């Protein structure tokens, strides 16, 4: 264990404007409350939760919420001790409204893939 892990550091969780927009589209208050509770858990050891994503979402992680229906997509910024939530929504494999597809489109609007390689 590193000193950072051992110290019980609490990460600040930030929802991007896009994630907030996706969250407000969820009309069921109970589901919203369960999602917020799951997001709150990301404050502690976010790197040990969920799974690392690949391909277009490389560098991001995904954690399940509200049973298995929802996914919360986030990136860890260890230098700032921040968890940046970029996507929240239902998993609908093969559907254009699938949370992974929606998040990829939103990220591309902010920073097209050709610009990411320049950093």
Backbone bond lengths (Angstrom), bond angles and torsions (degrees), N, CA, C in turn:
res aa  C-N    CA-C-N  psi(-1)  N-CA   C-N-CA  omega(-1)  CA-C   N-CA-C  phi
1 X - - - 1.447 - - 1.521 110.49 -
2 X 1.303 115.85 137.04 1.463 118.70 177.14 1.523 108.64 -82.00
3 X 1.307 116.19 167.61 1.462 120.95 178.88 1.524 110.58 -61.92
4 X 1.345 116.17 -35.99 1.460 120.08 -179.42 1.527 110.41 -64.83
5 X 1.345 117.42 -44.33 1.463 121.09 179.68 1.525 110.84 -66.53
6 X 1.307 116.12 -39.33 1.449 121.40 -175.81 1.518 112.46 -72.21
7 X 1.313 117.87 -23.98 1.454 121.35 -175.43 1.527 112.96 -80.80
8 X 1.342 118.24 -5.29 1.462 120.39 179.22 1.516 112.31 67.00
9 X 1.315 116.87 38.88 1.454 121.99 -178.95 1.524 110.11 -59.43
10 X 1.309 115.70 136.98 1.459 120.97 176.44 1.519 108.79 -102.46
11 X 1.324 115.79 121.61 1.459 121.44 178.71 1.517 110.28 -80.06
12 X 1.308 115.78 148.52 1.460 121.08 171.29 1.528 106.43 -86.32
13 X 1.330 117.37 131.34 1.462 121.61 179.52 1.520 108.34 -103.08
14 X 1.333 115.74 124.29 1.468 122.33 -179.45 1.527 108.77 -120.23
15 X 1.305 116.43 131.63 1.468 121.31 174.14 1.521 107.97 -97.31
16 X 1.320 116.48 128.57 1.464 119.59 175.50 1.525 108.45 -67.15
17 X 1.318 116.37 165.19 1.469 120.86 177.42 1.529 110.16 -58.47
18 X 1.332 116.46 -37.20 1.460 120.58 179.41 1.525 110.86 -66.21
19 X 1.323 117.06 -42.15 1.465 120.55 178.91 1.530 110.19 -65.18
20 X 1.327 116.72 -39.94 1.463 120.22 177.57 1.527 110.68 -62.17
21 X 1.323 115.76 -40.80 1.464 120.87 178.99 1.530 110.36 -63.22
22 X 1.338 117.32 -44.37 1.466 120.98 178.40 1.530 110.54 -63.78
23 X 1.326 116.14 -38.29 1.464 120.79 179.78 1.523 111.18 -64.13
24 X 1.322 117.92 -42.52 1.470 120.56 -178.02 1.531 112.04 -68.26
25 X 1.320 117.43 -19.43 1.470 120.13 177.14 1.530 112.07 -74.80
26 X 1.320 117.17 -13.98 1.462 121.87 178.24 1.529 106.82 -82.21
27 X 1.305 116.78 113.23 1.471 120.67 -172.54 1.523 114.03 -87.16
28 X 1.315 118.30 -23.69 1.459 122.16 -177.58 1.530 109.61 -75.63
29 X 1.339 116.70 114.60 1.472 121.56 -176.66 1.530 111.67 -62.54
30 X 1.327 116.92 -36.96 1.460 120.40 179.96 1.526 109.83 -63.88
31 X 1.328 116.83 -43.53 1.459 120.16 178.05 1.522 110.55 -64.31
32 X 1.329 117.67 -39.46 1.463 120.68 177.20 1.536 110.69 -60.31
33 X 1.332 116.12 -44.22 1.468 120.25 -179.35 1.533 111.09 -63.32
34 X 1.343 116.46 -41.82 1.464 119.98 178.85 1.526 111.23 -65.88
35 X 1.329 116.82 -38.24 1.466 120.69 177.31 1.524 110.77 -64.68
36 X 1.332 117.13 -43.89 1.468 120.57 179.16 1.529 110.84 -62.60
37 X 1.323 116.71 -39.34 1.464 120.15 178.62 1.529 110.09 -64.19
38 X 1.321 116.59 -39.09 1.476 120.17 179.51 1.528 110.62 -69.86
39 X 1.331 116.98 -39.45 1.472 121.16 177.10 1.530 109.81 -61.92
40 X 1.319 116.00 -39.89 1.471 121.34 179.34 1.531 111.18 -58.95
41 X 1.330 117.21 -34.93 1.469 121.29 -179.80 1.526 112.11 -67.63
42 X 1.325 117.40 -19.61 1.470 120.73 179.48 1.527 112.18 -68.90
43 X 1.328 117.64 -10.45 1.465 120.90 178.69 1.523 112.01 -65.60
44 X 1.328 116.16 -23.30 1.460 120.87 -175.97 1.525 110.09 -118.50
45 X 1.320 116.84 121.07 1.470 123.76 177.89 1.530 113.22 51.37
46 X 1.321 118.17 54.26 1.471 119.34 -178.58 1.529 113.18 -62.77
47 X 1.327 116.58 -24.85 1.467 120.44 179.94 1.529 112.39 -74.20
48 X 1.309 117.15 -13.99 1.464 121.12 179.79 1.528 111.78 -100.12
49 X 1.324 116.62 4.00 1.457 121.22 -178.76 1.523 109.67 -110.42
50 X 1.309 115.50 153.30 1.458 120.03 176.12 1.509 112.82 62.17
51 X 1.333 114.72 -155.25 1.467 119.54 -178.67 1.521 109.63 -136.66
52 X 1.320 114.33 152.25 1.463 120.24 176.22 1.529 108.52 -73.23
53 X 1.319 116.29 139.97 1.461 121.30 178.78 1.528 109.45 -96.42
54 X 1.320 115.97 165.32 1.466 120.34 -177.42 1.520 110.00 -132.11
55 X 1.313 115.36 -175.15 1.461 123.62 178.78 1.528 111.13 56.21
56 X 1.325 117.42 -125.21 1.469 121.27 -175.71 1.529 113.10 -64.51
57 X 1.321 117.43 -21.03 1.465 120.77 -179.08 1.537 111.89 -110.68
58 X 1.317 115.93 25.10 1.456 120.87 177.39 1.528 108.97 -59.70
59 X 1.321 117.07 137.51 1.467 121.46 -177.74 1.522 112.09 96.26
60 X 1.327 116.66 -8.20 1.465 122.22 178.84 1.524 108.73 -110.24
61 X 1.317 115.17 163.41 1.457 122.25 176.53 1.520 109.06 -126.75
62 X 1.322 115.48 160.18 1.456 121.24 -179.95 1.516 109.19 -133.27
63 X 1.318 116.21 136.14 1.452 121.45 177.61 1.530 108.04 -127.95
64 X 1.328 116.36 142.73 1.464 121.53 179.72 1.519 110.17 -81.97
65 X 1.338 115.08 149.98 1.466 120.52 178.96 1.522 109.44 -149.23
66 X 1.327 116.34 162.49 1.466 123.86 179.06 1.533 108.60 51.87
67 X 1.307 114.78 66.24 1.468 119.55 -173.10 1.514 107.30 71.24
68 X 1.295 117.12 -124.22 1.465 121.14 178.22 1.525 111.48 -116.11
69 X 1.329 117.35 1.95 1.463 120.65 -170.14 1.519 114.94 -73.67
70 X 1.320 117.83 -38.50 1.464 121.45 -173.74 1.519 111.46 -104.56
71 X 1.341 114.53 155.34 1.458 121.69 172.21 1.522 108.14 -126.40
72 X 1.315 114.65 144.57 1.462 122.24 173.03 1.524 104.95 -115.84
73 X 1.321 116.37 120.39 1.468 121.32 -177.87 1.530 107.68 -105.18
74 X 1.332 115.27 129.58 1.465 119.35 -175.08 1.519 111.65 -147.28
75 X 1.324 113.66 164.36 1.465 122.08 176.14 1.526 107.38 -127.74
76 X 1.307 115.55 140.83 1.467 120.83 179.40 1.517 108.58 -97.74
77 X 1.324 115.92 130.99 1.469 122.97 175.71 1.529 106.38 -113.30
78 X 1.350 117.48 84.65 1.467 119.68 -173.71 1.525 114.10 -61.57
79 X 1.310 118.21 -34.20 1.475 120.41 -178.62 1.530 111.24 -63.60
80 X 1.335 116.73 -33.53 1.468 120.72 179.62 1.530 112.11 -97.46
81 X 1.340 116.75 -3.11 1.464 123.17 -174.97 1.529 109.23 54.11
82 X 1.338 114.81 52.96 1.463 122.41 -176.13 1.526 109.70 -130.10
83 X 1.325 115.32 141.01 1.463 122.38 168.33 1.526 105.39 -110.27
84 X 1.325 116.13 120.14 1.463 122.18 -177.60 1.527 108.56 -103.43
85 X 1.337 116.22 108.97 1.457 121.31 179.08 1.529 107.62 -85.22
86 X 1.349 115.77 121.43 1.465 120.47 -176.00 1.522 113.40 -111.05
87 X 1.329 117.48 -14.65 1.459 119.82 -178.73 1.513 112.02 -153.60
88 X 1.339 115.85 141.26 1.461 122.99 177.09 1.520 106.39 -142.12
89 X 1.307 117.03 128.97 1.462 118.03 177.09 1.505 112.86 171.67
90 X 1.328 114.67 -178.25 1.463 121.53 -178.93 1.520 111.31 -81.00
91 X 1.301 114.07 146.21 1.462 121.40 174.23 1.518 107.10 -84.97
92 X 1.323 117.03 116.74 1.466 123.12 179.76 1.516 107.60 -135.02
93 X 1.320 116.00 78.09 1.456 121.95 -174.83 1.529 111.55 -52.05
94 X 1.339 115.88 127.54 1.458 121.60 178.63 1.517 114.33 84.60
95 X 1.310 118.25 -3.16 1.465 122.71 -179.05 1.527 108.93 -101.28
96 X 1.329 116.96 141.85 1.473 119.18 179.42 1.527 111.68 -66.83
97 X 1.327 118.34 -14.20 1.463 121.75 177.45 1.535 112.03 -93.95
98 X 1.327 117.40 4.08 1.453 122.03 176.07 1.526 109.44 -57.66
99 X 1.330 117.48 137.84 1.465 121.55 -175.17 1.525 112.71 -56.17
100 X 1.332 117.73 -35.51 1.460 119.51 179.96 1.526 110.85 -69.61
101 X 1.323 117.23 -41.13 1.468 120.93 179.02 1.529 110.88 -66.37
102 X 1.330 116.29 -44.23 1.473 120.88 179.77 1.530 109.85 -62.42
103 X 1.327 116.96 -44.36 1.471 120.58 -178.86 1.525 111.01 -64.33
104 X 1.328 117.49 -42.57 1.471 120.02 177.74 1.523 110.49 -59.36
105 X 1.334 116.90 -44.55 1.480 119.71 179.72 1.523 110.89 -62.49
106 X 1.325 117.22 -43.68 1.468 120.38 179.88 1.525 111.61 -64.19
107 X 1.319 116.63 -41.05 1.470 119.63 178.69 1.524 110.82 -65.97
108 X 1.326 117.44 -37.68 1.464 120.99 179.35 1.518 110.98 -66.68
109 X 1.348 117.34 -33.06 1.466 120.10 177.26 1.522 110.61 -64.95
110 X 1.331 115.69 -39.03 1.461 120.65 -179.88 1.526 110.45 -72.00
111 X 1.351 115.28 -47.65 1.454 120.56 -176.29 1.535 108.43 -144.91
112 X 1.314 117.42 98.99 1.470 120.04 179.11 1.533 111.03 -55.74
113 X 1.361 116.61 149.35 1.470 120.06 -176.62 1.531 114.25 -54.15
114 X 1.318 118.43 -33.30 1.470 120.55 -179.64 1.521 111.81 -65.05
115 X 1.341 117.78 -28.78 1.456 121.04 -179.95 1.526 112.53 -82.23
116 X 1.311 117.64 -20.82 1.469 120.82 -177.45 1.509 111.53 -68.68
117 X 1.316 117.04 -33.42 1.462 120.49 -177.49 1.516 112.77 -70.13
118 X 1.331 117.15 -18.26 1.451 121.05 -177.20 1.517 113.30 -76.76
119 X 1.336 117.10 -15.76 1.465 119.71 -175.74 1.500 112.44 -76.28
